[in-house]
Amino acid sequence: MVKPEGQEPEQFNPQPQQTLVTPSEIILQTRQQFSTYIHVLATLLVLPFALLQFSQGNMLLTLAILVFALYNSVVAYVLFKHQHYLFNGWGLVLLSSGLVLYSCTLNGLIGLLWAYPAIATYFLLLPLRQATIGALIFFSAVTTIAMLTQDPTIAIRLVATQLLCIGFAVMFSWLLTAQQRKLVSIATTDPLTGCSNRLELNAALEESTYSRHRYQIPSSLIILDLDHFKQVNDSIGHTEGDRLLKALAKLLTSRLRVSDKLFRYGGEEFIALLPNTRLIDAHTLAEALRTGVEDGKFQLSASKLKPPQRITISAGVAEINAGEGWENWLMRADEALYQAKHQGRNIVVVSPNLSPKPVSLG
């Protein structure tokens, strides 16, 4: 990808650009919508019972129900208008639990029946670990009230059925969480190499760009490409070519830090995103990766090539400039890779800061 002659470098926009929605963001948006519906439904369902308690002269419980309804209305409004979840579900969970416990002491068995939807709110709104601990604490309080106020035959059945509901909720929440993680992994991981794919790349570049301009944290990119990969595939077959790609990904991963991120950018292209890394350090790493490919493990496949040749990589390196957008940063690294190919391959070319044209340091 080559920048048109005379084009000004793209300037960084301090507002994050949502150019691509990731699976994690989709899950978050869905949970927020779901939570909004729960708060609206809770508001609508409890209001008639406020009238009922008022007619029975239970003024304190009536006031508590109205406060509960008002709180849910405010949370639903803020979620809908500003996509911000007040107290992350804990407000509804604690308020509903308190209401149920008070109703249990006031109304006996009728109040105990509300323990079931209260238990459900824990697992609908909270992470699994928090939901399980909170639900068990609430269950213990309800059990104590039931044993003290109800006939033992009724109390035992209440305890057993509520415990069964908690068990079912734990299993369902665990299964749902595991499926979400698996789907996110499938959507964001390259199935051949195990690297992150392009779906995650844009978001990661936006994050690094924001960190550079907001907190002056440097970041660098390395774009790597297996040289003559089409000829390699044609000569030794796609199965061996896939093995080479997996071996390259394994080598790159072994040389990167935990904070670094590796993406498969194209057929034989990879991108290493190096947070908190200056250009000179990124260049040193790129050279180490280039020489690492030339060892014997990769050359086992090279002996099968016709005509025989060494398996090598070329690389382009760029550090993000002040005021630069991530698209231009990526383009400079891509241009550096193009120069490495043009200069004979098996070299690393660096795109220096504040310069539109890459130069070789190797």
Secondary structure as the mmCIF struct_conf table of DSSP 4:
data_model
#
loop_
_struct_conf.conf_type_id
_struct_conf.id
_struct_conf.beg_label_comp_id
_struct_conf.beg_label_asym_id
_struct_conf.beg_label_seq_id
_struct_conf.end_label_comp_id
_struct_conf.end_label_asym_id
_struct_conf.end_label_seq_id
HELX_LH_PP_P HELX_LH_PP_P1 LYS A 3 PRO A 4
TURN_TY1_P TURN_TY1_P1 GLU A 5 GLY A 6
HELX_LH_PP_P HELX_LH_PP_P2 GLN A 7 GLU A 10
STRN STRN1 GLN A 11 GLN A 11
HELX_LH_PP_P HELX_LH_PP_P3 PHE A 12 ASN A 13
BEND BEND1 PRO A 14 GLN A 15
HELX_LH_PP_P HELX_LH_PP_P4 PRO A 16 GLN A 17
BEND BEND2 LEU A 20 LEU A 20
HELX_RH_AL_P HELX_RH_AL_P1 PRO A 23 SER A 55
TURN_TY1_P TURN_TY1_P2 GLN A 56 GLY A 57
HELX_RH_AL_P HELX_RH_AL_P2 MET A 59 HIS A 82
HELX_RH_3T_P HELX_RH_3T_P1 LEU A 86 GLY A 89
HELX_RH_AL_P HELX_RH_AL_P3 TRP A 90 ASN A 107
TURN_TY1_P TURN_TY1_P3 GLY A 108 GLY A 108
HELX_RH_AL_P HELX_RH_AL_P4 LEU A 109 LEU A 112
TURN_TY1_P TURN_TY1_P4 LEU A 113 TRP A 114
HELX_RH_AL_P HELX_RH_AL_P5 ALA A 115 LEU A 125
BEND BEND3 LEU A 126 LEU A 126
HELX_RH_AL_P HELX_RH_AL_P6 LEU A 128 THR A 149
BEND BEND4 GLN A 150 GLN A 150
HELX_RH_AL_P HELX_RH_AL_P7 PRO A 152 THR A 188
STRN STRN2 THR A 189 THR A 189
TURN_TY1_P TURN_TY1_P5 PRO A 191 THR A 193
STRN STRN3 SER A 196 SER A 196
HELX_RH_AL_P HELX_RH_AL_P8 ARG A 198 TYR A 215
STRN STRN4 SER A 219 LEU A 226
TURN_TY1_P TURN_TY1_P6 ASP A 227 HIS A 228
HELX_RH_AL_P HELX_RH_AL_P9 PHE A 229 ILE A 236
HELX_RH_AL_P HELX_RH_AL_P10 HIS A 238 ARG A 255
BEND BEND5 LEU A 256 LEU A 256
TURN_TY1_P TURN_TY1_P7 VAL A 258 SER A 259
STRN STRN5 LYS A 261 ARG A 264
BEND BEND6 GLY A 266 GLU A 268
STRN STRN6 GLU A 269 PRO A 275
TURN_TY1_P TURN_TY1_P8 ASN A 276 ASN A 276
HELX_RH_AL_P HELX_RH_AL_P11 LEU A 279 VAL A 293
TURN_TY1_P TURN_TY1_P9 GLU A 294 GLU A 294
BEND BEND7 ASP A 295 ASP A 295
HELX_RH_AL_P HELX_RH_AL_P12 GLY A 296 ALA A 302
TURN_TY1_P TURN_TY1_P10 SER A 303 LYS A 304
BEND BEND8 LEU A 305 PRO A 307
STRN STRN7 ILE A 313 GLU A 319
HELX_LH_PP_P HELX_LH_PP_P5 ILE A 320 ASN A 321
TURN_TY1_P TURN_TY1_P11 ALA A 322 GLY A 323
STRN STRN8 GLU A 324 GLU A 324
HELX_RH_AL_P HELX_RH_AL_P13 TRP A 326 HIS A 342
TURN_TY1_P TURN_TY1_P12 GLN A 343 GLY A 344
BEND BEND9 ARG A 345 ASN A 346
STRN STRN9 VAL A 348 SER A 351
TURN_TY1_P TURN_TY1_P13 ASN A 353 LEU A 354
BEND BEND10 PRO A 356 LYS A 357
STRN STRN10 VAL A 359 SER A 360
#
